[in-house]
């Protein structure tokens, strides 16, 4: 892992490496569109990349992949892949990722370079930090907002809480599909 890239990652530097956690809690819509709760384990891999240049904008980041299994099961029930990016000049953290169910998210927020905790978000319909879904999900389980909070607990541990807010067809209230876990570094 390049120390040169790490020094340019701002608040994302602490996330570089491979992480695992087995205390995950997923609250999601059930098959009958009620609520189901699932305990899970996961593996996250963050590989440093950069610099990426958009004319005068310079980004450094982490290529990220995440795989999630229900406890006691061998087949993953969730995967996503994408990038975490740091724009030091604008103090912006960005997370752009795709889920192989037909959802793409670009979330972001203002973060101080030495932050040990931060939040990012995306809104459906936004031209900057937005959400795009396939036609089925847009009609049946429309993601209207995505929020993520990261808290770094030290060199070898961080936790997160995701809130994917869904407008489920036939339901008045927004459904809060949440995921939370605390993970431990497996390797750098």
Beta strands, then each sheet from edge to edge (+ up, - down):
strand 1: 17-29
strand 2: 35-54
strand 3: 57-70
strand 4: 76-87
strand 5: 92-99
strand 6: 103-110
strand 7: 117-124
strand 8: 130-133
strand 9: 141-154
strand 10: 157-168
strand 11: 175-187
sheet 1: 1+ 2- 3+ 4- 5+ 6- 8+ 7+ 9- 10+ 11- 1+
end
